């Protein structure tokens, strides 16, 4: 779905509605405002958290090359899951 909607006329509106990692403005950063605040991911991750805290994070990651990548991370039965999810996204960013 994240790939397919990129071709829709309303994609820009949808994309700007996603949370922006490490953006202190609550209306922009939301639940990601204090997360993914390293240079590789700060303001380069636009994503949506799941309705269950620390279980999912899906969205778009802008690599240092400027290329945009889609990611989706789901975890189960793991304590400190938000931290685990953030570490996975950071690893993805480092590999790009």
Secondary structure, DSSP 8 states (H G I E B T S, - for coil): -TTGGGGSTTHHHHHHHSEETT--SHHHHGGGTTSS-STTTTTTEEEEE-SSTTTEEEEEEE-TTS-EEEEEEE--S-TTHHHHHHHHHHHHHHH-
